[in-house]
Amino acid sequence: MTEKTSQKCAIYCRYSSEQQRDSMSIEAQRRGCTEFAEKQGWKVHKIYVDEARSGTSDQRDAFQTMIAEATGKHLPFQRILVHKLDRFARNRYDSVKYKHILRRKGVRVVSATQPILGSGDPTEVLLEAMLEGMDEFYSLNLSRESLKGMAENARHGWWNGGFAPFGYKFVSIQTEKGPKRKLAIEESEAKIVRRIFSMYVKGTGANAIRHRLNTEGVKYRGGYAFSRNLVLGILRNEKYCGDATFGKRLNKRQRPIDWKLEPITVKDAHEAIVDRKTWNRVQELLEGRQRTAKHPRAVASDYLFSGLMECLLCGASFVGYAAHGSGGRYRYYRCNTQVSKGVKACTQRTLNADDVERVFLEKLKTRLTSEQALTDMVRGHNEALKEAQAQRGRQLPALEREIVTIERKQRRLFEAIEDEETGLSKRDVAPRLRELADLKAQKELERDDLKVQLAAKPITLSKQTIKEWVEFFEALFADASALARKAFVQSLVVSVKIDDRYANLSYNPALTTERDRIDLRDPPSGGPGGSGGSGPPPGGSGRFGQIKNGSPGWTSSSTGA
């Protein structure tokens, strides 16, 4: 073991065919990073390479593998070494996001050509400051990457874990990476599954199917009788048409997370028991038997502000509520007291979800991108930086002294081994040497982090910074999925308290301590907002009137604040 350090690093190399002029070859990047690691005394754990992939996207196979391994249960390395920081990511959002995720796991991204360079980019610095209040948003991204890995496994036909569904069994296949399991049809059970689907297509209901199977003595796996829910579970299980879906829930003991992670479905992941035409027909029949207005929890994934909105008239929460009519699907927020006890229990209005989301998001955008908001954030950042730098300046000499002390202890142990009179062998002191080496590596990591932080400079707010900040968030919100937008919103908005006239928005203190008040007057005539009914109105043009399946965005020309 080197006396200098026991740190391990990973090397990441990327060659972009889109930027051939300024892209060093993979071999040149590898050589430069390896030489830098040797000078630092770092052991190279693994070299990850992406060829002809653009750094503006995080959809890079080696990159994602590296992130997954770095954020796993066991920490394989403390550094990710790149030739230049733009090799890691050119997209500002991805760069900040992944550096933040890695740093929380104790991993630092280092450039071989800019080893002490901290991020002086104002937008990146402000984004980094905001991430502390947005951990859920980024942990969801990691979970999403985990789902992608499971989906890729399924595309190759492998089973990701858990019990084999009724109608299937496991078959073990030996691969280069060890044994893998695949689903194969268990014919004695599969014929029962096919019969259930066939009966349902012919008009037999789930309860009647249950009764017939139990009367005939047909048993579920383990000798259990069939129940109505068991029959419905089989009819809704996409695995029977050969598909595999990931991300529907965490586990049986945790609440569903459908609103957080959009499930990923892999078509034809294994052999189907039921043909797709039959499967699709059954789903149509099941959908047709559901009530027109669904329970709020069944449609919660559509509602950006669910869990944040509180009725000040009765103290209950607002819940997402959907209704269907001739014009399509209509989305509302309703006081939960009205949902559970009826409209006489609370006089709170029903709010059109598309309209209030547009207005709330416009307020959030203003808070994020106004010059005053940016000025306040910059001032707060610079004040905190000044205070932190003073403390770091005192910490650095202390860390240097600790490292010198550890090195002195290491030398004494080596001298004791060389001194024959002590009778000590290397084996005798090996545990202590390893302990000291690990401690030194940790202290060096802390020292290097301090040097990077000490290199940070106060932000100067310019018109260009404001322009880039606004463009960044507009692009982020426009490109994000509905579920990512919801996680983003819920990390920045603390609460929305609603009385009989106003909605009062409170934000994450990292964004602002001020609040916004929005006038909710001018409800639609003839709709639920005026009458308290649950069905969609024939029309409505008020501020919070009916809008069909609109996708909430940053702006709306028809909505006032």
C-alpha positions as CSV (number, residue, x, y, z in Angstrom):
1,M,0.0,0.0,0.0
2,T,1.4,3.4,-0.9
3,E,2.4,5.6,1.9
4,K,0.9,8.6,0.2
5,T,-2.8,7.6,0.1
6,S,-5.2,4.7,-0.3
7,Q,-7.8,6.6,-2.3
8,K,-9.5,4.9,-5.3
9,C,-10.8,6.7,-8.3
10,A,-12.8,5.9,-11.4
11,I,-11.8,7.4,-14.8
12,Y,-14.5,8.5,-17.2
13,C,-13.7,9.1,-20.8
14,R,-16.1,10.3,-23.5
15,Y,-15.6,11.0,-27.2
16,S,-18.3,12.9,-29.0
17,S,-18.7,12.5,-32.7
18,E,-20.7,15.7,-32.6
19,Q,-17.7,17.7,-31.4
20,Q,-14.8,16.0,-33.3
21,R,-12.7,19.1,-33.5
22,D,-12.4,19.6,-29.7
23,S,-12.7,16.0,-28.7
24,M,-9.6,14.4,-27.5
25,S,-9.3,10.7,-28.4
26,I,-10.3,8.2,-25.8
27,E,-6.8,6.9,-25.5
28,A,-5.4,10.5,-24.9
29,Q,-8.0,11.0,-22.2
30,R,-7.3,7.7,-20.6
31,R,-3.5,8.3,-20.6
32,G,-3.8,11.8,-19.2
33,C,-6.2,10.7,-16.4
34,T,-4.1,7.6,-15.6
35,E,-0.9,9.7,-15.3
36,F,-2.7,12.2,-13.1
37,A,-4.0,9.4,-10.8
38,E,-0.5,7.9,-10.5
39,K,0.9,11.3,-9.4
40,Q,-1.8,11.6,-6.8
41,G,-1.2,8.1,-5.6
42,W,-4.7,7.1,-6.4
43,K,-5.6,3.5,-7.4
44,V,-7.7,3.3,-10.6
45,H,-10.7,1.2,-9.7
46,K,-12.3,1.1,-13.2
47,I,-12.3,3.0,-16.5
48,Y,-15.7,3.9,-18.0
49,V,-15.8,4.8,-21.7
50,D,-18.6,6.2,-23.8
51,E,-17.8,6.6,-27.5
52,A,-19.7,8.9,-29.9
53,R,-22.1,10.0,-27.2
54,S,-23.1,13.6,-26.7
55,G,-22.3,15.1,-23.3
56,T,-25.5,17.2,-23.6
57,S,-27.4,14.0,-22.6
58,D,-27.1,11.7,-19.6
59,Q,-28.3,8.7,-21.7
60,R,-24.8,7.2,-21.9
61,D,-24.4,3.6,-21.0
62,A,-21.0,3.7,-19.3
63,F,-21.9,7.0,-17.6
64,Q,-25.1,5.5,-16.1
65,T,-23.3,2.4,-15.0
66,M,-20.7,4.5,-13.3
67,I,-23.3,6.6,-11.5
68,A,-25.2,3.5,-10.4
69,E,-22.0,1.9,-9.0
70,A,-20.9,5.1,-7.3
71,T,-24.2,5.5,-5.5
72,G,-24.7,1.9,-4.6
73,K,-24.5,0.3,-1.1
74,H,-20.7,-0.1,-1.2
75,L,-18.6,2.9,-2.1
76,P,-16.1,1.6,-4.7
77,F,-14.2,4.8,-5.2
78,Q,-14.0,8.4,-3.8
79,R,-13.2,10.2,-7.0
80,I,-14.4,10.3,-10.6
81,L,-11.5,11.6,-12.8
82,V,-12.2,13.2,-16.1
83,H,-9.7,15.0,-18.5
84,K,-11.8,18.1,-18.5
85,L,-15.0,18.9,-16.7
86,D,-16.9,19.1,-20.0
87,R,-16.2,15.4,-20.5
88,F,-18.4,14.7,-17.6
89,A,-21.4,16.7,-18.9
90,R,-21.9,19.7,-21.1
91,N,-25.6,20.1,-20.0
92,R,-25.5,22.4,-17.0
93,Y,-28.5,20.7,-15.3
94,D,-27.0,17.2,-15.6
95,S,-23.6,18.4,-14.4
96,V,-25.0,20.0,-11.3
97,K,-27.5,17.2,-10.6
98,Y,-25.0,14.3,-10.8
99,K,-22.2,16.2,-9.0
100,H,-24.7,16.9,-6.2
101,I,-25.8,13.3,-6.0
102,L,-22.3,12.0,-6.0
103,R,-21.1,14.4,-3.4
104,R,-23.8,13.3,-1.0
105,K,-22.4,9.8,-1.4
106,G,-18.8,11.1,-0.7
107,V,-17.7,11.0,-4.3
108,R,-16.1,14.1,-6.0
109,V,-15.7,14.8,-9.7
110,V,-12.1,15.9,-10.5
111,S,-10.5,17.2,-13.7
112,A,-7.0,16.1,-14.5
113,T,-6.3,19.5,-16.2
114,Q,-8.3,21.6,-13.7
115,P,-7.7,19.8,-10.4
116,I,-8.5,22.7,-8.1
117,L,-11.1,24.4,-10.2
118,G,-14.4,25.0,-8.4
119,S,-17.5,25.9,-10.3
120,G,-17.5,29.7,-10.9
121,D,-20.5,29.6,-13.2
122,P,-23.2,31.7,-11.4
123,T,-26.1,29.5,-12.6
124,E,-24.4,26.3,-11.5
125,V,-23.6,27.8,-8.1
126,L,-27.2,29.0,-7.5
127,L,-28.5,25.6,-8.7
128,E,-26.3,23.8,-6.3
129,A,-27.6,26.0,-3.5
130,M,-31.1,25.1,-4.4
131,L,-30.5,21.3,-4.6
132,E,-30.2,21.0,-0.8
133,G,-34.0,21.6,-0.6
134,M,-34.7,19.3,-3.6
135,D,-33.2,16.0,-2.5
136,E,-36.4,14.0,-3.1
137,F,-36.5,15.3,-6.7
138,Y,-33.0,13.9,-7.3
139,S,-33.5,10.7,-5.4
140,L,-36.4,10.0,-7.7
141,N,-34.1,10.4,-10.7
142,L,-31.8,7.8,-9.2
143,S,-34.8,5.5,-8.6
144,R,-35.7,6.1,-12.2
145,E,-32.3,5.0,-13.4
146,S,-32.6,1.9,-11.3
147,L,-35.9,1.2,-13.1
148,K,-34.2,1.6,-16.4
149,G,-31.6,-1.0,-15.4
150,M,-34.4,-3.4,-14.5
151,A,-36.2,-2.7,-17.8
152,E,-33.0,-3.4,-19.7
153,N,-32.6,-6.7,-17.8
154,A,-36.2,-7.6,-18.9
155,R,-35.5,-6.7,-22.5
156,H,-32.9,-9.5,-22.5
157,G,-35.6,-11.9,-21.1
158,W,-34.3,-12.1,-17.5
159,W,-36.5,-12.0,-14.5
160,N,-35.7,-9.2,-11.9
161,G,-36.8,-10.9,-8.8
162,G,-39.8,-11.8,-6.7
163,F,-42.2,-14.8,-7.1
164,A,-43.2,-16.2,-10.4
165,P,-46.7,-15.1,-11.3
166,F,-49.5,-17.7,-11.3
167,G,-49.2,-19.5,-14.6
168,Y,-45.4,-19.2,-14.8
169,K,-42.3,-21.0,-13.3
170,F,-38.6,-20.1,-13.2
171,V,-36.0,-21.6,-15.6
172,S,-32.4,-21.1,-14.7
173,I,-30.0,-20.1,-17.5
174,Q,-26.2,-20.1,-17.1
175,T,-24.6,-16.9,-18.5
176,E,-21.1,-15.3,-18.5
177,K,-22.1,-13.3,-15.4
178,G,-23.5,-16.3,-13.6
179,P,-27.0,-17.9,-13.5
180,K,-30.0,-15.9,-14.6
181,R,-33.7,-16.7,-14.3
182,K,-36.3,-16.5,-17.0
183,L,-40.1,-17.0,-16.8
184,A,-41.5,-20.1,-18.5
185,I,-45.1,-21.1,-18.8
186,E,-46.4,-23.6,-16.2
187,E,-49.1,-25.2,-18.3
188,S,-51.2,-26.7,-15.5
189,E,-51.7,-23.1,-14.1
190,A,-51.7,-21.3,-17.5
191,K,-54.8,-23.1,-18.7
192,I,-56.7,-21.7,-15.7
193,V,-55.4,-18.2,-16.5
194,R,-56.6,-18.6,-20.2
195,R,-60.0,-19.8,-19.0
196,I,-60.4,-16.8,-16.7
197,F,-59.6,-14.4,-19.6
198,S,-61.9,-16.3,-21.9
199,M,-64.9,-16.2,-19.5
200,Y,-64.5,-12.5,-18.9
201,V,-64.4,-11.7,-22.6
202,K,-67.6,-13.7,-23.0
203,G,-69.4,-11.5,-20.4
204,T,-68.9,-13.5,-17.2
205,G,-68.1,-11.1,-14.3
206,A,-65.2,-11.5,-11.9
207,N,-67.4,-12.6,-9.0
208,A,-69.2,-15.2,-11.2
209,I,-65.8,-16.5,-12.4
210,R,-64.7,-16.8,-8.8
211,H,-67.9,-18.7,-7.9
212,R,-67.6,-21.1,-10.9
213,L,-63.9,-21.9,-10.2
214,N,-64.4,-22.6,-6.5
215,T,-67.6,-24.7,-7.2
216,E,-65.5,-26.8,-9.6
217,G,-62.8,-27.2,-7.0
218,V,-60.2,-25.3,-9.1
219,K,-57.5,-24.1,-6.7
220,Y,-55.0,-21.2,-6.8
221,R,-51.3,-21.9,-6.1
222,G,-50.8,-23.3,-2.6
223,G,-54.3,-24.8,-2.5
224,Y,-56.1,-21.4,-1.9
225,A,-59.6,-20.7,-3.2
226,F,-60.1,-17.9,-5.7
227,S,-61.5,-14.6,-4.6
228,R,-62.9,-11.7,-6.6
229,N,-59.8,-9.6,-6.1
230,L,-57.6,-12.5,-7.1
231,V,-59.5,-12.9,-10.4
232,L,-59.3,-9.1,-11.0
233,G,-55.6,-9.2,-10.2
234,I,-55.1,-11.8,-12.9
235,L,-57.2,-10.0,-15.4
236,R,-55.2,-6.7,-14.9
237,N,-51.7,-8.3,-14.8
238,E,-49.8,-7.3,-17.9
239,K,-47.4,-10.2,-17.5
240,Y,-49.9,-12.5,-19.0
241,C,-49.6,-10.8,-22.4
242,G,-45.8,-11.0,-22.1
243,D,-45.1,-7.5,-20.7
244,A,-43.1,-6.5,-17.6
245,T,-43.8,-3.2,-15.8
246,F,-41.5,-1.7,-13.2
247,G,-42.0,1.2,-10.8
248,K,-45.7,0.7,-9.8
249,R,-44.9,0.6,-6.0
250,L,-42.0,0.3,-3.6
251,N,-43.1,-2.8,-1.7
252,K,-46.2,-4.2,0.0
253,R,-45.5,-2.3,3.2
254,Q,-44.9,1.1,1.6
255,R,-47.4,3.4,0.1
256,P,-47.7,3.4,-3.7
257,I,-45.5,5.9,-5.5
258,D,-47.3,5.9,-8.9
259,W,-47.4,9.8,-8.7
260,K,-43.6,10.0,-8.2
261,L,-42.2,7.4,-10.6
262,E,-43.7,6.9,-14.0
263,P,-43.7,3.1,-14.5
264,I,-41.6,1.6,-17.3
265,T,-43.2,-1.2,-19.4
266,V,-41.1,-3.6,-21.5
267,K,-43.2,-5.2,-24.3
268,D,-42.8,-9.0,-25.0
269,A,-40.3,-9.5,-22.1
270,H,-41.3,-13.1,-21.8
271,E,-43.6,-15.7,-23.3
272,A,-47.3,-14.7,-23.2
273,I,-50.1,-16.9,-21.8
274,V,-52.8,-14.7,-23.4
275,D,-52.6,-13.2,-26.8
276,R,-52.5,-9.4,-26.9
277,K,-55.9,-9.0,-28.7
278,T,-57.6,-10.8,-25.8
279,W,-55.6,-8.9,-23.2
280,N,-56.6,-5.5,-24.8
281,R,-60.3,-6.5,-25.0
282,V,-60.3,-7.5,-21.3
283,Q,-58.7,-4.1,-20.3
284,E,-61.4,-2.3,-22.4
285,L,-64.1,-4.2,-20.6
286,L,-62.5,-3.5,-17.2
287,E,-62.3,0.2,-17.9
288,G,-65.9,0.3,-19.0
289,R,-67.1,-1.2,-15.7
290,Q,-65.3,1.5,-13.6
291,R,-67.3,4.5,-12.4
292,T,-67.2,7.6,-14.5
293,A,-65.8,9.7,-11.6
294,K,-62.8,7.9,-10.1
295,H,-61.7,8.0,-6.5
296,P,-59.1,10.8,-5.9
297,R,-56.3,8.4,-5.0
298,A,-56.8,6.6,-8.3
299,V,-56.0,9.7,-10.3
300,A,-53.5,11.4,-8.0
301,S,-50.6,11.1,-10.4
302,D,-52.1,14.0,-12.5
303,Y,-52.1,16.5,-9.8
304,L,-49.0,18.7,-9.3
305,F,-50.2,20.3,-6.0
306,S,-51.8,17.3,-4.3
307,G,-50.8,17.0,-0.7
308,L,-49.9,20.7,-0.6
309,M,-53.4,22.3,-0.7
310,E,-55.3,22.9,2.5
311,C,-58.9,24.1,3.0
312,L,-59.0,26.9,5.6
313,L,-62.8,26.6,5.9
314,C,-62.7,23.1,7.5
315,G,-59.0,22.2,7.8
316,A,-59.1,19.3,5.3
317,S,-56.7,18.7,2.4
318,F,-57.7,19.2,-1.2
319,V,-57.5,16.1,-3.3
320,G,-57.3,15.5,-7.0
321,Y,-60.7,14.4,-8.5
322,A,-61.5,13.4,-12.0
323,A,-64.8,13.2,-13.9
324,H,-65.6,12.2,-17.4
325,G,-68.2,13.7,-19.7
326,S,-69.0,14.0,-23.4
327,G,-66.2,16.6,-23.8
328,G,-63.5,14.3,-22.2
329,R,-61.8,14.0,-18.9
330,Y,-62.1,16.9,-16.4
331,R,-59.6,17.4,-13.5
332,Y,-60.5,19.2,-10.3
333,Y,-59.2,19.8,-6.8
334,R,-61.9,19.3,-4.2
335,C,-61.9,19.6,-0.4
336,N,-61.7,16.2,1.0
337,T,-64.5,16.9,3.5
338,Q,-66.8,17.4,0.5
339,V,-65.6,14.2,-1.1
340,S,-66.1,12.1,2.0
341,K,-69.1,13.8,3.7
342,G,-70.8,15.7,0.9
343,V,-71.1,19.3,-0.2
344,K,-73.1,20.3,2.8
345,A,-70.2,19.5,5.2
346,C,-68.0,22.3,3.7
347,T,-68.8,25.2,1.4
348,Q,-65.4,25.3,-0.3
349,R,-65.4,25.7,-4.0
350,T,-64.3,23.0,-6.4
351,L,-61.3,24.2,-8.4
352,N,-60.5,23.4,-12.0
353,A,-57.1,21.8,-11.8
354,D,-55.7,22.9,-15.2
355,D,-56.5,26.5,-14.5
356,V,-55.2,26.8,-10.9
357,E,-52.0,24.8,-11.8
358,R,-51.3,27.3,-14.6
359,V,-51.7,30.3,-12.2
360,F,-49.7,28.6,-9.4
361,L,-46.9,27.7,-11.8
362,E,-46.8,31.2,-13.2
363,K,-46.3,32.5,-9.6
364,L,-43.6,29.9,-9.0
365,K,-41.8,30.8,-12.2
366,T,-41.9,34.5,-11.2
367,R,-40.3,33.5,-7.9
368,L,-37.6,31.5,-9.6
369,T,-36.7,33.8,-12.4
370,S,-37.5,37.4,-11.4
371,E,-34.5,39.8,-11.1
372,Q,-35.4,40.6,-7.5
373,A,-35.5,36.9,-6.6
374,L,-32.2,36.3,-8.2
375,T,-30.7,39.3,-6.5
376,D,-31.9,38.0,-3.1
377,M,-30.5,34.6,-3.8
378,V,-27.2,36.0,-4.9
379,R,-27.0,38.2,-1.8
380,G,-27.8,35.3,0.5
381,H,-25.3,33.0,-1.3
382,N,-22.5,35.6,-1.1
383,E,-23.1,36.3,2.6
384,A,-23.1,32.6,3.4
385,L,-20.0,32.1,1.3
386,K,-18.1,34.8,3.1
387,E,-18.9,33.2,6.5
388,A,-18.1,29.7,5.3
389,Q,-14.8,30.7,3.7
390,A,-13.6,32.1,7.0
391,Q,-14.4,28.8,8.7
392,R,-12.8,26.8,6.0
393,G,-9.7,28.9,6.1
394,R,-9.3,27.9,9.8
395,Q,-10.0,24.2,9.0
396,L,-7.4,23.7,6.3
397,P,-4.3,24.2,8.4
398,A,-5.8,21.9,11.1
399,L,-6.4,19.2,8.4
400,E,-2.8,19.6,7.1
401,R,-1.5,19.0,10.6
402,E,-3.6,15.9,11.1
403,I,-2.3,14.4,7.8
404,V,1.3,15.2,8.9
405,T,0.7,13.4,12.2
406,I,-0.7,10.3,10.5
407,E,2.3,10.2,8.1
408,R,4.6,10.4,11.2
409,K,2.8,7.4,12.8
410,Q,3.1,5.4,9.6
411,R,6.9,6.1,9.4
412,R,7.3,5.0,13.0
413,L,5.6,1.7,12.3
414,F,7.8,1.1,9.2
415,E,10.9,1.9,11.3
416,A,9.7,-0.5,14.0
417,I,9.4,-3.3,11.4
418,E,13.0,-2.6,10.2
419,D,14.3,-2.6,13.7
420,E,15.1,-6.2,14.5
421,E,15.1,-5.6,18.2
422,T,11.4,-4.9,18.2
423,G,10.6,-8.4,16.9
424,L,7.7,-6.9,14.9
425,S,6.8,-8.2,11.4
426,K,4.8,-6.5,8.8
427,R,2.0,-8.9,9.5
428,D,1.9,-7.7,13.1
429,V,1.3,-4.1,12.2
430,A,-0.6,-4.6,9.0
431,P,-4.0,-3.9,10.6
432,R,-2.8,-0.7,12.1
433,L,-1.2,0.4,8.8
434,R,-4.4,-0.2,7.0
435,E,-6.3,1.8,9.6
436,L,-3.9,4.7,9.3
437,A,-3.9,4.6,5.5
438,D,-7.7,4.7,5.4
439,L,-7.7,7.6,7.9
440,K,-5.2,9.5,5.9
441,A,-7.2,9.0,2.7
442,Q,-10.3,10.4,4.4
443,K,-8.4,13.4,5.7
444,E,-6.9,14.1,2.3
445,L,-10.4,13.9,0.8
446,E,-11.6,16.5,3.3
447,R,-8.6,18.7,2.6
448,D,-9.0,18.5,-1.2
449,D,-12.7,19.3,-0.8
450,L,-11.8,22.3,1.3
451,K,-9.4,23.6,-1.4
452,V,-12.1,23.3,-4.0
453,Q,-14.6,25.2,-1.8
454,L,-12.0,27.9,-0.9
455,A,-11.5,28.5,-4.7
456,A,-15.2,29.6,-4.9
457,K,-15.7,33.3,-5.7
458,P,-18.7,35.5,-4.9
459,I,-21.3,35.7,-7.6
460,T,-21.7,38.9,-9.7
461,L,-25.2,39.1,-11.0
462,S,-25.3,40.1,-14.7
463,K,-28.0,40.4,-17.3
464,Q,-26.5,37.3,-19.0
465,T,-26.8,35.3,-15.7
466,I,-30.4,36.3,-15.4
467,K,-31.1,35.4,-19.0
468,E,-29.4,32.0,-18.7
469,W,-31.2,31.3,-15.4
470,V,-34.6,32.0,-16.9
471,E,-33.8,29.9,-20.1
472,F,-32.6,27.1,-17.9
473,F,-35.8,26.7,-15.9
474,E,-38.1,27.2,-18.8
475,A,-36.2,24.5,-20.7
476,L,-36.2,22.2,-17.7
477,F,-39.9,22.5,-17.1
478,A,-40.8,22.2,-20.8
479,D,-38.7,19.0,-21.2
480,A,-39.5,17.2,-17.9
481,S,-42.2,14.5,-17.7
482,A,-45.4,15.3,-15.8
483,L,-44.1,13.2,-12.9
484,A,-40.8,15.0,-12.8
485,R,-42.6,18.4,-12.9
486,K,-44.6,17.3,-9.9
487,A,-41.6,16.3,-7.9
488,F,-39.9,19.6,-8.8
489,V,-43.0,21.6,-7.8
490,Q,-43.4,19.7,-4.5
491,S,-39.8,20.4,-3.6
492,L,-40.2,24.1,-4.0
493,V,-43.8,24.8,-2.8
494,V,-44.4,24.2,0.9
495,S,-48.1,24.8,1.1
496,V,-51.2,26.3,-0.6
497,K,-53.8,27.4,1.9
498,I,-57.2,28.2,0.5
499,D,-60.1,30.2,2.1
500,D,-63.3,31.2,0.5
501,R,-61.6,33.8,-1.7
502,Y,-57.8,33.5,-1.8
503,A,-55.1,30.9,-2.3
504,N,-51.9,31.6,-0.3
505,L,-48.7,30.0,-1.6
506,S,-45.7,29.4,0.7
507,Y,-42.3,28.4,-0.7
508,N,-39.2,26.5,0.3
509,P,-37.1,29.0,2.4
510,A,-34.2,28.2,0.1
511,L,-36.2,30.0,-2.7
512,T,-37.9,32.8,-0.7
513,T,-39.6,33.5,2.6
514,E,-42.3,35.6,1.0
515,R,-45.7,34.4,0.1
516,D,-48.1,34.9,-2.9
517,R,-51.8,35.6,-2.6
518,I,-54.0,34.7,-5.6
519,D,-57.7,35.8,-5.9
520,L,-59.9,32.8,-6.7
521,R,-63.1,34.8,-7.5
522,D,-65.0,34.6,-10.7
523,P,-65.9,30.9,-10.6
524,P,-67.5,29.3,-13.7
525,S,-71.2,29.5,-14.0
526,G,-73.1,26.2,-14.1
527,G,-70.1,24.1,-13.1
528,P,-69.0,22.4,-9.9
529,G,-67.3,25.5,-8.7
530,G,-70.7,27.2,-8.5
531,S,-73.0,24.3,-7.7
532,G,-70.8,21.9,-5.9
533,G,-71.7,19.1,-8.2
534,S,-69.2,16.4,-9.3
535,G,-69.8,16.2,-13.0
536,P,-68.2,18.4,-15.7
537,P,-70.2,21.5,-16.8
538,P,-71.2,22.0,-20.4
539,G,-68.8,24.9,-20.6
540,G,-67.3,27.8,-18.7
541,S,-65.0,30.7,-19.5
542,G,-64.2,32.1,-16.0
543,R,-60.7,32.4,-14.6
544,F,-61.1,28.9,-13.1
545,G,-63.5,27.5,-15.6
546,Q,-63.4,24.2,-17.5
547,I,-60.3,23.3,-19.6
548,K,-60.1,19.9,-21.1
549,N,-57.0,17.7,-20.9
550,G,-54.4,20.6,-21.0
551,S,-50.9,20.0,-20.0
552,P,-49.9,22.6,-17.4
553,G,-46.9,24.6,-18.5
554,W,-45.2,27.8,-17.4
555,T,-47.4,30.2,-19.2
556,S,-51.0,30.7,-20.2
557,S,-52.3,33.5,-22.4
558,S,-55.9,33.0,-21.1
559,T,-55.1,33.0,-17.4
560,G,-54.6,36.0,-15.2
561,A,-52.9,36.2,-11.9
